[in-house]
Amino acid sequence: MLSILPYVEQLRDGTLKVRDALGPDIIVTDKEIQDSLWHYYYDIAKTVTWILSKPLHSETHQTKLTVFDDQRTAPQPGKVKKPTNHASTKSEQKPNG
């Protein structure tokens, strides 16, 4: 009978090594790390490279924001442009004359 204990231990150790290599500023879930480790046959370097190459707009791969960062990127009251309706049809336009 095949024991899964060595694989579980490899995932646990690999997850810790990947987190150590990424540092505290990269937000990524254990599941993402473990899925990548499985995909890359427990290759730590390939897993770290894959995580760092993910698009930055991914919610799980953005660096941690402070309260001040959120305030700077939030729209300011009165500065938000209202959308204009440029999609008028000929039937809506009034004839000249």
C-alpha positions as CSV (number, residue, x, y, z in Angstrom):
1,M,0.0,0.0,0.0
2,L,1.3,3.4,-1.0
3,S,1.6,6.0,1.8
4,I,0.7,9.6,1.0
5,L,2.7,10.9,4.0
6,P,5.8,11.8,2.0
7,Y,3.8,13.8,-0.5
8,V,2.0,15.7,2.3
9,E,5.3,16.4,3.9
10,Q,6.8,17.6,0.6
11,L,3.8,20.0,0.1
12,R,4.2,21.3,3.6
13,D,7.9,21.8,3.3
14,G,7.6,23.2,-0.2
15,T,4.9,25.7,0.9
16,L,7.2,27.0,3.7
17,K,10.2,27.3,1.3
18,V,8.1,29.2,-1.3
19,R,6.7,31.6,1.3
20,D,10.2,32.2,2.6
21,A,11.4,32.9,-1.0
22,L,8.5,35.3,-1.7
23,G,8.8,37.3,1.4
24,P,6.0,38.9,3.5
25,D,4.8,41.4,0.8
26,I,3.4,38.9,-1.7
27,I,-0.1,37.7,-0.8
28,V,-0.8,34.2,-2.1
29,T,-2.9,31.4,-0.7
30,D,-1.4,28.0,0.4
31,K,-3.7,26.4,-2.2
32,E,-2.1,28.4,-5.0
33,I,1.4,27.5,-3.8
34,Q,0.5,23.8,-3.4
35,D,-1.2,23.6,-6.8
36,S,1.9,25.1,-8.4
37,L,4.2,22.8,-6.5
38,W,2.2,19.8,-7.7
39,H,2.2,21.1,-11.3
40,Y,5.9,21.7,-11.3
41,Y,6.8,18.4,-9.5
42,Y,7.8,20.2,-6.2
43,D,10.2,22.6,-8.0
44,I,10.5,25.6,-5.6
45,A,12.2,27.9,-8.2
46,K,9.5,27.3,-10.9
47,T,6.7,27.8,-8.3
48,V,8.2,31.1,-7.1
49,T,8.7,32.2,-10.7
50,W,5.1,31.3,-11.6
51,I,3.6,33.2,-8.6
52,L,5.7,36.3,-9.4
53,S,4.7,36.2,-13.0
54,K,0.9,36.2,-12.3
55,P,-0.9,39.4,-13.3
56,L,-0.8,42.1,-10.6
57,H,-4.5,42.7,-10.8
58,S,-5.1,39.3,-9.3
59,E,-6.6,39.8,-5.8
60,T,-4.3,37.2,-4.3
61,H,-1.1,38.6,-5.8
62,Q,-1.2,42.2,-4.8
63,T,1.2,43.6,-2.2
64,K,-0.4,44.6,1.0
65,L,-2.0,48.0,1.0
66,T,-2.1,50.4,3.9
67,V,-5.1,52.6,4.8
68,F,-3.3,55.5,3.2
69,D,-2.8,53.7,-0.1
70,D,-6.6,53.0,-0.3
71,Q,-7.4,56.6,0.3
72,R,-5.0,57.8,-2.5
73,T,-6.6,55.5,-5.0
74,A,-10.2,56.1,-4.1
75,P,-12.1,58.5,-6.2
76,Q,-12.4,62.0,-4.7
77,P,-15.9,63.4,-4.2
78,G,-16.9,65.9,-6.9
79,K,-14.1,64.7,-9.2
80,V,-15.9,61.7,-10.7
81,K,-17.0,62.3,-14.3
82,K,-20.6,61.5,-15.1
83,P,-21.0,59.2,-18.1
84,T,-22.3,60.9,-21.2
85,N,-24.8,59.2,-23.6
86,H,-23.3,59.3,-27.1
87,A,-25.5,56.5,-28.3
88,S,-28.4,58.5,-29.7
89,T,-30.3,57.3,-32.7
90,K,-31.7,59.3,-35.6
91,S,-35.3,58.8,-34.3
92,E,-34.3,60.6,-31.1
93,Q,-32.8,63.6,-32.9
94,K,-35.0,66.6,-33.6
95,P,-35.1,67.7,-37.2
96,N,-33.9,71.2,-38.0
97,G,-36.4,73.5,-39.3
